[in-house]
């Protein structure tokens, strides 16, 4: 696996030194890494609290445009830390925000899952809560809850049928079988499929493409895409209009038009 040092400098770019989650800045992107490789980055309540802090930083910092979630040690996340749960009884959720503080309340800014190795159970649900997925060719996804007499209640059985054909989502969820990265890419679940060890570097490239655009327009676009499926068809344009109007009235909208006319790169202010 290639070194990540060209992309992340923990000394210069770190914005958080929590125990289980690293948050590191790369230009306008915040890379959030679950750092529990010894247990396949399994999530505890403490991990979820640190994830909440990192995701709050992403949304609150106007200089950040995109977030990336990944895992240390060649694994994305194997789900809930069952051993810790058995010992403490603490569920790995944050009230109102869900598993890893993202499954019930994703951030306002775009977020990418950079998946190497396993994304299983809650780990898969975390990836499904992200807006895009970049995966290595050896990554595997799955909702094995039914094999343990459980239900993927952190968004897995809600979101998977929205991302891939319903029949395939039903099969994967009812059998608990793993979904190889190539198949997930074929069904459109994975945006970009890359060689093993390159999920993070490719996610950073995708994040840079997004962050080059106007931040207000990007966030408004995510909001519309995320929320509009629940809007009644006859209300869609009425519900979209105030979101679009706010962007059109912004300084950034004028800057974008001016930069186009002057044949230069725009200088976004986020206002």
N, C-alpha and C positions, 0 to 999 in steps of 0.2 A: 504494500500500500504506500503511495507516495506521501511525503511529508506535507503537513498542512501549514508549515511555517511561512511559506511565501504568502499565505492568505490571512493568517491570524498571528498577531504579535501580542501575546498575553500581557506583556509588560506595558506596552505603549497604548494598546487599544482596549484593555479591560475596563469595563464600567461597573463591574460587580464582582466581588470576591466571596460569594456565598459558598456554603459547604458542598452542595450537591449540584448546583447549576452555575455554569459560567456564562456570562454575558459579555461579548466582545464586539467592539465596533470595527467595521471595515467600511470606511467612507460613510455613505448614507445608509448602510445596512447593519443591523444588529444581529449577530449570530448567537443564538441561545443554545447551549450544549448541556444536555443532561450528562453529568460526569459520574456515573456509577457503573463503570465497565465491568467490575467484578461480579455484578448481579444483572448483567445485560440491560443496564439503565432502567431497571424496574422502578416504578414510581410509588413513593410513600406520600403521606400527608405533608411531611416536611418538604419534599421535592415540589409538591404542588404549590406550596406557599412561596417557595423561591421562584418558581415559574411565574406566579402571579406578579411578583415584584419586577421580574425581567420584562414581562409583557406590558406592565404599567409604564416602564421606562420607554419602551418602544412607542407607545401612543402619546406619551407626554412630551417627549423630546422632539421639537420641531425640526431639528437637524437630521433626524432619522426618517427614512421613507419606507423601508421594507424590513421585515424580520425573516430570519431563517431559524428553524428548529432542527436540531440534529442530535446524535448521540455519540458518546465517546467509545473508543475501542472497537469500531467496526460493526456496531449494532445500533439501530435506531432506538427501539424500546420494546421490551418483552412484556409490557403491561404492568399490572399491579404487583407490588412486592408482597406476595402471599405470606411469606415467612414473617415479615414485620406486621402484617395485618393479623395473623394468628396470634402473635405475641402481645400486641397492643390493642387490637380491636378498632384502631383508627382507620377509617376509610380514606383513600387517597384523593379526596375531592376537596375543593374550596366552595363554600356555600355560594350559590348563584353563578359559579363559574365552571363547576364540573371537574372532571378528571384532568390533572395537570393544569388546572386553571384556564383551560381553553375550550373544552368540548361544549360547554353551554354558552360561553361568552367570548368568542374569538375577538382579537383586537380590531380596531377600526382600520389600521393600515394593513396592506397586503402581507401575507405570511406564507413562506415556502417550507415544505418539509423536505429535508435532504436525507434520504433514506439509504443506509447501508445495512446489510444483514437483515435481521428480523424486525418487522413492525407487526406485532401480534397483540390481540386483545385490545387493552387500552392503548397500546402503542399504535395500533392501526387506527383506532378511533381518534387519537391525537392527530395523526396524519390526515385523516378525513376532515378534521376541523380546520385544516390549513386550506389556503386558496389554491395552491399548486403543489405538485409532488414531483421532485426530481429523484430518480432511483438508480442505483447501480444494477447491473445486469444480474447480480447474484442476490439481490434483495428478495425477501418473501413477505407477503402480507397474509393476515388471517384473523378470523374471529372464532377462536376455538371454544368459546364459552359453553356452547351446547354440549360439548364433550365432557364438561365438568358439571353438567346439570344447571348451568347458569344462562343468563341472557346478556348480550352485549348492549348494556343499558346506558353507556356513555356516548351514545350517538351512532354507534356502528350500524345497527339495523334501521336507523332513521336515514342516515346519509348515504350508505352504500347503494341503495336502489336509485338514488338521485344521480349517482356518478357513473354507474354501469347498467346494462340492461337488467330489468327486474328479475328475469328468470335466472340470470347468472348470479345476481346478488342473493337470490333465494337459495340457490344451490350452495354457494360459499358459506352462507350464514347457517343453513340447516345441517350441513355435513361437518362444518368446522375445518374443511380442507384448506390448505395453504394455496395462495394465489401467487404464482411466480411473477417476477417483475416483467418479463416479456409478455405474459398474458395480460397483466394489468395495463401495460402500455397499449396492447392491442385493443382493449376495451375502452381506452381513453382515460383511464384512471390516473396514469402516470404521464406527465407532460413531456419529460425528457428522460431517455434511457441512456446511461453512460457506463463505461467500463468500471469495474470494481475499484473503489477508492477515489472516484472522481465526482461523487454526488455533491459534496460541499462546494468544490471549485466550480461546477456547472451551475449550482444554485446561486453562487455569487455573481456569475455572469448574467443570469436571468434577473437577479435583483438589480444589477447595474442598469440593465435595459429599462426596467420599470422606473428606477429612481431618477433617470435622466428626464422624465416627463414631469409636468406640473403636478405638485403634490395634492392640491385641492381637487383637481380633475381626477387623479388616480383614486383618491379616497371616495369621491362621489361615485365614480364608476363601480368600485367594489361594493358600495352600499346598494346601488341599484341592482346589480347582478345578484347580490346575496338576498335582498329582500323582495324583489319583484315577483318571484314565483308564488308568493302567498297573496299577492294583490289581486282583487277581482279584475277580470279582463277589462271591464268597462271603466275602471278607475286608474288603470296603469299610467296613462299620460298625466292625469291630474296629480297623482302621487309623485311622479317623477319630476314634475315641473318645478316645485320649489327647490329641489336639490340641484337641478340644472341651473335655475335662475341665480342661485347663490354663487355658483362658480362663474357664471357669465358676468356677474357684477364685480368680480374680484380684480385686484391689481394684476394677478398672474394671467388672467384672460387677456388683459390689455397688453401685457408684456409679451405673451405668446404671439399675438397678432403683429405687434411692433417688430419683434425679432424676425418674424417671417418676412415682413416687408423690407427690413434692412439686411436680410440675408446673413444673419448671425445667430449664434446659439442663444437661447433665452436665459435670462438670469432670474430664477424663481425666488420669490420672497415668502411664499406660503400665505399670502394675504390677498 
